[in-house]
Amino acid sequence: MKKHFFILFLFSSILVLSQTKQPNILVIMTDQHAASALSCMGNDNVSTPNIDRLANQGTIFNKAYVTYPLCTPSRASMFSGKMPHELEIYSNAKVGVTKNDFKDGLGVLMTRNGYESVYAGKWHIPELSMPDGIGFTNIANMGDEGLAESCVAFLDKTHEKPFFMVASFVNPHDICEYARGQRLPNGSIEETDPKDCPNLPINHPIGPYDSEILRLEQKFNPEVYPTTSFSDDDWRQYLAAYYKLVEKVDTEIGKVLDALEKNGLDKNTIVIFTSDHGDGISAHHWNQKTVLFDESVRVPLIVKDPSLDNQVKTTNQLVSIGLDFMPSILDIGGANKVSNIKGQSIKPALNGGSLKQKRDFLVIQTMFDGPNALQTLGRALVTDKYKYVIYGQGKNREQLFDLEKDPYEMTNLAYNSKYNALIESMRKDLYAWCVENNDKVVMKRLLIYPKQ
């Protein structure tokens, strides 16, 4: 009898040990957070000590791009592993995505793999107002007030399973309401004395050969872009407000990280910090998102893995947040990758390794939407060195930027004959990608036809 009891005890112990080998995973998301809007990125206009401590202990991905610079298409992409056009979603309207698109979504797969999967905060995927029913248990509704406290309460509990928790904050998204002079949904901020506001960025002016359609979209859609008549001081106030909203959400993030450490969970929890898209932050006279400039399409990505002794500090490998988010978390959690998703895990990069398949470029999609929008389509193809952009209409609808020499995208090289061969090559790559990925809308309406 004692022998049988010992064997049973030993088996149970082995089972518990095997379960603890799966790390906890904490994803912290902000909304509308430009990659540069962190003090750990050298930005002295903002102080983000809590996100910085993740960066100090983890890896910063300097070239993390979204699949679509708008909340719903980007988030749907992240949690399904598919490009927005595959989901037939091009705006924040409640069309396109259904639960069928998430039957093998991230929450379902992680729960199936033995995780306690919980979601707190902003979800914003059409037809799915809350993440319940697709693998997640919802522990807090959208809104930053009380969100961190809900996460802390969860972390304070005893957990029989490894957990996969998403803490999805709204801010600094409230900058949208600020620009319109409206009440901020997640609490007010103090106005900054004009003399203490940040200076305008070097790329604040509209550059030569700017795409005409961008200014037309601003003109005809003032509800989204109420900044066309902003003075320099107005823009500086905008920047000050944006950075205060970043600091505000950083404080909330600190509460979650403190609870992780207080409960001793930081030793076995991989923490991922990112965002669904950026903000114009006054570059090129732009507020909001949707546009394909880096301020809107490049986002923070920081990963801390406490199991690694020599985690690299930074990496410049190209990452597609929409495509790579899901396979990365599945890899970290020891789950099998879904066969029909095209992204790849970023886990090897944490140790200084390369992604399994070298990525020559990534593609970003967009369409301008709103009450009076012109429904302009756009696509960007980003390589290690260059970015090629094409919009569906208007003068100067093509853009080419040398991201190494011109990281602020101030000089459009698309109308310089020295770059004709490069532009044609990137057109061909984008067209081939559209054909391979069945992006029919673009092929019909963007008219990307490489020379024969």
N, C-alpha and C positions, 0 to 999 in steps of 0.2 A: 504493500500500500504506500509506504514511504517512498519507495523507488518510483512508483507511478506519479506520486505527487511531485517529486523532484523533477522528473522528466517534463511534466506539465508546466511547472514553474520555469524551467529552463527554456522551454519553447515559448512561453509567454514573454520572457525577458528578451529573447532573441527577436521576437515580433516587435516589441516596443522599441528596441534599439534600431531595428531596420526602419521603423517609421520615423524615428528622430533624425535619421540621415537625410530625410527630405527637409530642406530649409524652409522656413517661413518666407513669404514674399510680400513685401509692402510696396505698393505703387502709390506715389503721391503725384497728383496731377494738379496743375493750375490751368487757367484758361486765358488765352490771348497773351501769352508770355513770350516776348521776343528773347532770342538766345543771349543777346548782349545785356539784358536787364538784370544782371547779378553782380554783386561786388566781387565775387570770385572770378569773374571774367574781366576784371580790371576796370569796371565802371564805377567811378567815384561819385556818381550822382545818386547812388542807391546803396543801402546797407542791408545785406541779407545774411546775417550771421548763422542762421539755422541751416539754410541751404548750403552755405559755405562749408559748414562742418561735414556735410556729406561729401562735398567736393574734396575736402582735405583728406578724407579717408577713402575716397573712391576714384572712379575714372570719369573724366569729362570727355564727352564725344563732341568734337568741335563742328562736325558736319552732319548733324541730324536734321533731316528735312521731313516735312509732312507730305502726305499724298494730296492734300487739298487744304488751302488756308481758310477754312470755315468750320465751325463747330461740328455740325451734324455729319457732313461727309467724312471729316477727319476721324471722328470718334467711331463711326460705323466701320471705317476701314481698320482701325486699330483692333477692335474687338471681334472682327470677322476674318482678318488677314487678307481682305480683298480690296482691289482698287474701287474707288467710288463709282466708276462707270459700270463695273460688274454688278453693283448693287442698285444701279439706276437711280442714284441719288446725287443731285447737283445743287441742293440748297438746304436750308433749314426747315423747309416745309415737310409736313408729315406724309410723305409719299415715298414709294420705292421699297424700303426695307421692311421685311416681315420677320416673324419668328423663325420661319424656315431658313433664313440666312444665318441664323445663330444656333441651329440644332447641333452643329459641331463648332460652336463659337467658344471663345476662350473660357468663359465661366463654366460651361458644361464640361469641357475637357478637363479642366483643373479639378472640378468636383469629382468627376469620374476617376481621376487619378489619386483620389484619397485626400484632397484638400478641403478644408472648410473655407468656402469662397464667399466673401462678404463685400458689399459695395456701399460706400457712403458718399452722398453728394450728387453732383451734377452728372446726369446720364445723357439725355438729349439725343437719343437715337429714335427716329420716327417709328411709329406704331408700337413703340415699347417705352411707355412713359417711365416705367421703373424696370430695373433689371431682374426682378423676380420672375421665375419661370424659365430662365435661360442660364441656370447654373449658379447664380448669385443669390444670396439672401441680402435684402436691403436693410441697412441699419441706420440710415439717415437720409432724409430727403434733400433736394437741391436747396442750397443756401448756406453761406459760410457761418452764420450764427449757430453755434451749438454743434457744428460738424466735428471739430476737433475733439470736443468733449464726448461725442458718441464713439469716436475711434478710441479714445482713451479708455472708456468703459469696456469696450471689447478687449482691449489689450490687458486690462486688469483682471480679466477672467482666466480661469484655468482652461487650457485647451488640450483636448484628447487627440486632436489631429493637427498636422501642420496647417497653418492658415495662409490664404491668399487674400489680402485685403487691398482694395482700391479706395483711397481717400481723394475724392475729386472736388477740389475747391473751385469757386467761381472767379475770384479775383486773380489778376487785375482787370477782368472783363468789364467791371463797372466803369471803366474809362469811356465806354460807349455812351452811357447815360450822362457822364460828366460833360462830354463834348456837346451834348444836346441841351445842357442846362437843366437836366432832370434830377429828381431825387435818386441817390445812389441806393440800389436795392439791398446792399449788404453793409449799410452804415456809412455815415458821413466821414469826410476827412477835412482837416483844416486847410484853409487857403494859405498859399505861400506868398510872402512878400515878394513883389516883382524883382527886387534886387537880389533875392536869394534863390531865384529860379535857375535851373540848369541853362547853360548856353545851348544854342541850337547846334545840332550836329553838322558836321562838315558837308554832308549830303542833303541838307535841308532844301537847298534850291532845286528847282526843276532843271534837269540837265538838257543839253542839246539832243535833238533827235528823240525826244521823249515820245512815247506812243500816244497819239492824239486821243484814242478811245478812252484812256484813263481819265483825262480831263472832262470828256463828255459824260462819262459815267458819274463823275462828281457833280457836274452841273445839273444833270437830270434826276439825280437821286439825293437831294439835300437832306432827307431824313436820315440817311446812312452817313453822308459826308457833309456835316454842317460846318465844315472848317474852311470852306473856300474863301471866305472873307476874313479869316483870322489874320491879325497883325502878328509881328514877331513876338510881342509880349504875350499875346493870346497863346501862341504855340509854346512859349516857355512855361506858361501856366499849365498847359496841357501836359507837358513833360513832367513838371513837378507833381501833378496829380497822379500821373501814371506810376511814377516811382514810389509815391506814398502808398498806392494800392498794392504794389509789389511788396513793400515793407510790411504792410498790414497782413498779407497772406503769409509772409515768412514767419510772423509771430505765431500764427495758428499752426503752421507746420512744426514749429518748435515744440508745441504742446504734445504733438504726436510722437516726435522723436524722443522727448523726455520720458514719456510713458514707456516707450520701447526699452529704453535704458533702465528705468526704474524697476521694471519687471524682469530684467536680465534677458530679454528677448533679442537684444541687439547682437548677441554672440552667434545666433543662428537664424538671423533674418537678413535676407538680401533686400536692399532698399533701392528703388528706382524712382527717380524724379524726372518728370517731363511735362509737356504741355501739348494741347491739340493744335495750336497755331500761334503765330506771333501777332504783333501790332505794328502799324506804320511808324509809330513814335516820331512823327513829324518828318521823317526822311522823305525826300522828293515831294514835300507838302502833302503827305498822306497820313490819314488816321484810319483806324479800322484794319481790316484784313483783305482777303479775296485777291488782292494784287499779288504779283509773282516776284516782287522784290524780296531780298533776303530777310528784311525785318519782319515780314509777314509769314514767310515759309520756313525759316530756320528757327528751331526751338531748342531749349535746353534739354540735354540728356545726361544725367549723372547716375552712375550705378556704383553702389557700395556692396562688396561681397566680403564679409568678415572671415570667410574661410581661406582667403588668399593672402599670403604673406607679402608678395611683391606685386601688388596690383599697380598697373601703369597709371600715371597721373592724367595723361591726355592721349587721345588718338584722333587722327584725321581721316579715318576710314568713313566712306559714305554710308550713311544709315537712312533708311526709309522708315520713319516711325510707324506709318500705317501698315506697312508690309512686315517689318521686322519685329514689332512689339510682341505679337502673338507667338511666333516661333521661339523667340528669346525666352519668354516666360515658360513655355512648355519645356524647353531645354533645361532651364534652371530647375524646374520642378520634376524633371525626370519623366515627363510624359512624351508620348510619341507625337511627332509632327504630323499634321493633317496633310494628305498627299496633294490636295488641290490648291494649296496656298503657295505663293511664289517667294515670300520673304525668307530670310535666314536668320539664325541665331547670332546675336552679337557677343555671346558669352566668351568665345575664344579671344576676343579683343581685350578683355579685361586683364589677361595675362601677357599681353603684347603680341598675341597671335593674330593671324589674318582671318577674315571671314572665309568660310569653306570654298565659296565660289567668288572669284574676283568680280567686283561690280564695276563695269566700265562707266555706267551712268545710272541715274534714276530719273523718273518722270513725275512731274507734279501737274495736277489738273486744277482748273478753276472755271467758274462761270459767275458773272456778276448778276446778282438777283436783288430784288427790292421793289418798292411800289412803282417806281418809274424807270427801273433799270433797262438798259438796252440789250440785256441778255448776252453780253459779250462772252465768248468762249476764249480760253487761253490754255496753253500748255508750255511747260518748261522742261528742258532736258539739262541736267546738271552733271558735269564730270568733275574730276579732281581739280581741274584748272578753270574750266569755262562754264558759263551758263547761257544757253540759247532759249529765247522766249519768243513765242508767236501768239498774237491775239487775232480774233476773228475778223476784225474790220478796222477801218481808219488808217490815216497816214502813219508811217513809221511803225507798222504793226509788228515788225521783227526787232528783237534786241539781242545783242551779244555782248557779254561782259567777261573780262579776264579777272576772275575772282582772286587770283594771286596778286596781280599788280594793282587791281582796282576793286578791293573788297567792298567798297561803299557803292559800287555800281553807278559811277558818275559819268562814265564815258561809254556810250553805245557804239560798239565797233561794227555793227551790222551794215553801216553805210560807208565803210572804208574798204576799198577794193583789195587791200592787202589780205583781207580775211575772207575773200570770196570762197576759196576752196574749203576753208574750215566751216563756214556757214553751210555750204552745200553738203558737207559730210554730216553735220549735225542734223540738217533737215532729213537726210536719208535715214539716219539712226532713229529719229523720232517717228518718221513715217513707217519704218519697218516695225517699230514697237507697237504702233497703232494697229497695224495689220495682224501682228502676232497675238496681240491682246484683245482683238476684236473691238477696238475703240472706234466704232463706225461713225458716231456723231462727229468726232474730230475730223475723220477723213472726208466727210461730206461738207462740213461747214467751215473748217479751218483752211481747207484747200492747200494742204501740204503735199505738193507734188514735186519730188526731186527731178532734176533734169535727166533726160534719158540719154 
